[in-house]
Amino acid sequence: MAAPASAPSCPFPSWRQPDPPPWAPESCDPHNGRAPTAGFPATPRESHDGRRGFGGPRRGAPTAVRAAGARRRVRAGRLRRAGPGVRRRRGSQRRRDGTEPSHMHYALDENYFRGYEWWLMKEAKKRNPNIILMGLPWSFPGWLGKGFNWPYVNLQLTAYYIMTWIVGAKHYHDLDIDYIGIWNERSFDINYIKVLRRMLNYQGLDRVKIIASDNLWEPISASMLLDSELLKVIDVIGAHYPGTYTVKDAKLTKKKLWSSEDFSTLNSDVGAGCLGRILNQNYVNGYMTATIAWNLVASYYEQLPYGRCGLMTAQEPWSGHYEVESPIWVSAHTTQFTQPGWYYLKTVGHLEKGGSYVALTDGLGNLTIIVETMSHKQSACIRPFLPYFNVSHQFATFVLKGSFSEIPELQVWYTKLGKPSERYLFKQLDSLWLLDSSSTFTLELQEDEIFTLTTLTVGRKGSYPLPPKSEPFPQIYEDDFDVDYPFFSEAPNFADQTGVFEYFMNIEDPGEHRFTLRQVLNQRPITWAADAYNTISIIGDYKWSNLTVRCDVYIETPEKGGVFIAGRVNKGGILIRSARGVFFWIFANGTYRVTGDLAGWVIYALGHVDVTAKKWYTLTLIIKGQLSSGMLNGKTVWKNIPVSFPKNGWAAIGTHSFEFAQFDNFHVEATR
């Protein structure tokens, strides 16, 4: 493409003064002819499987546009279905930032009301009945492993466990699960995938599709090419963080290709640029028809791994504060103007001076074109490494052909990332009229811009109330867990990092401790990450330094059982195994211990106390400056032990192993 001349003065409404609009009919082409063009005939190539996340407060329809480079033609292709805003169940226990409860803690246990996922899926369906739901285990209950950290010991049993979750979703919540995965970023078992397909079919769940292997493109793609039955039972090949590229074997399978987990990037404008780039280029470079962003909403303590890596942020339930971040509006450029089942046109590609464009149609005359010019510095995702590329000022001419040439008008939506003075998020511009321009128009493109041009008129940025003011976690906080019929199974503000802490009705104690919080796992899960061998739930403000933690505790396991309260806990999520802090433990064998870490390697003090199982005790931990003290039932057990590290962290409760234990009357007073 020749170097662009300066833009002429065009008699069109200006939307970014004092510059002219970035599009114009050919008569305003600064080259007095044509910029390099892309043509959009009305033949679809392959269909859109959906994008992860919600396109802002209002969902919309698709648009089609063409972008520059060289002339392109469109060919017909296969339909690819998936879903915008696919919600993924996180399996039994461990994930990146904590745990979520399984529907089957034990072999004979079934409960389809634990956790928040059921509620979240139903709320998503209320807003978009066509949203597609997908399940993916990140870990499995320990009983499936029969003593091994491996879910494929009994293939039938594991398939049964997955099948019951799908059936329970429908029976108890009227939720249809559309896709099911194998094991997040871990090994797959070919025979298990086949067993799972047969079991789903036997239960009348033929419509539930299988995606594999939610890891790398290989070895699953090669395995499918070598095994005709495996090729038949897998509907989608899903790769995580593919860097917009696929591999030859995956394409040879002729299966749907998805980026089944992507993004995971701080939701700043750089994160928005990352999302804008991969939403287009995952298809342009890798023929992936779905991009699923991890995660939807950053609603976990910010200092946990991957803090603020959601499309938006809502991490203060105590204040109600939330922030609608720029990735929400970047995703809206695609999700408001496309639907599952739309077709990608073959006319997609890269712009000559950097950036990319895609075009989609519903096959009924509607067209959506999405153009992005994200620069390298504005679009680096957290992974994988992004090789350097350059984006510069350019013009791109688009020509609508075939039935698209009869389109009279395109709606225009625009985002500009970067400097606050130049920043726009999902701004609707003046419509583009095509009747007098031979269905041809030119875009003037700067770096870090996104344009959506569409026949659909349903786009809307929407509005939302001014969020409450951000507030730190309350310095004085208490919870007696006295809830007769809890809406959720977990107590508010506690964030389980290993184990599962649930509201519990203690029918053996009609008095003060009738309602408690109970750790309910008695076996270490089949883990996804390097889980701790203890259970722990954190709470509070990571900046807390001086604090007093008090809690009633009840050990249920004789002789070997143990519980703790803690302060200044400095790690969580996938790093929980190495968490430091001040931990005050008591054990059913009549001993206590004070440690500087969860694993118990750093021992500050130990000794004997009058403690046994099946009895309530009150533990108090006091940390002030570089000294700490502990009390049992109001009597000092240890005093003024030096604790120089860490300087701050969360409060926590937990157990010595995966064992039953109860907690009540939790109270914390803290200062930063």
Secondary structure, DSSP 8 states (H G I E B T S, - for coil): ----------SS--SBTTB--SEE-GGG-TTSS--SEEEE-S-EEEE--EESS--TTS-----B---SSS-------------TT-EEE--SSEETTEE---S-SSTT---TT-SSHHHHHHHHHHH-TT--EEE--SSB-GGGGTTSS-TTSSHHHHHHHHHHHHHHHHHHH-----EE-S-TTS---HHHHHHHHHHHHHTT-TT-EEEEEEE-STTHHHHHHH-HHHHHH--EEEEES-TT---HHHHHTT-EEEEEEEE---SSHHHHHHHHHHHHHHHHHH---EEEEE-SEE-S-TTSTTTT-SSEEEEETTTTEEE--HHHHHHHHHHTS--TT-EEES--EE-TTS-EEEEEE-SSS-EEEEEE---TTT---SSS---------EEEEEEE-GGGGG--EEEEEEEE-SSGGG-EEEEEEEEEE-TTTTTEEEEEE-TTEEEEEES-------------------SEEEE----SS-SSSS-TT-EEEES-EEEEE-TT--STTSEEEEE---S--B-SS---SSEEEEES-TT--EEEEEEEEEE-STTT-EEEEEEEE---GGGGGG-EEEEEEEETTSEEEEEEETTS-SEEEEEE-S--SSSEEEEEEEEETTEEEEEETTEEEEEEEE--S-S--EEEEEESSS--EEEEEEEEEEE-
